[in-house]
Amino acid sequence: MEFTEGDIFYTIIENKYHLHKVLKVDHDFNTYHVLGYSPSDKLPDPEKCDDLTVFIYHFPIDKGGFENPVLFKKSIVRDEELMGYHEYLRQTQNIDSIIQEATRYFHEGYALTDQKKHEEAIEKYSKAIDLFPTLYEALDNRAFCKMDLGRWQEAIDDFNLSLTIHPYSALAEFSIGECYQKLGDLISAKQYFNRALAIDPDHELSKVCLQRMEEPSKVR
């Protein structure tokens, strides 16, 4: 029997029900990546599957490795259920799968950003960064979400981290300047606007901000 991601199924071993959830399906290697729940004497309420006790967060197994598996419930895979799978990817250094997972979280974060759900977007970007720390685009986007929430210093920290990966980003330098301007540190703001212009002499927003700083009456 073929299962898909999110399927919860069970086998019966020594009169106990062993439930598992499919986290990922690796078609190339004919493998399921599954999460295992603690064995039980009876099947649980299908509506309470999220409350089941996890016995093991991840193990890979051949698709034919379960004896007489029975589909119990169609479900979805929640982010917190993937922590074992993600650790497996790190340990095996499966770069292609890591990038694929990180990219998925990045796009989910982007969609949430468009919906103005900044806290949820930050969580998605953070998961992408945790999987693939050099994904500076996720750092930048997480920083922009923090700016929208008024968390200026946290945004600065993210942009600075992004710059260690992608050092010639006028956008990151300018955005740090914006954060300092919001914090009232105009000296630092001016420094970063100038750094953005050093990278991109045609960066119009930096020019505008510097011009306004030279005219105190226009500074908000």
URVEN-V697062 format. One record per run of one state. SS is the DSSP state (H for helix, E for strand, - for the rest). FROM is the first residue (numbers start at 1). TO is the last residue. Records with the same first field share a line. If there is no record, write none. Layout:
SS->FROM-TO + FROM-TO
This chain:
-->1-7 + 14-15 + 27-30 + 38-39 + 41-45 + 52-53 + 63-69 + 74-78 + 93-94 + 115-117 + 132-135 + 149-151 + 166-169 + 184-185 + 200-203 + 214-215 + 219-220
E->8-13 + 16-26 + 31-37 + 40-40 + 54-62 + 70-73
H->46-51 + 79-92 + 95-114 + 118-131 + 136-148 + 152-165 + 170-183 + 186-199 + 204-213 + 216-218
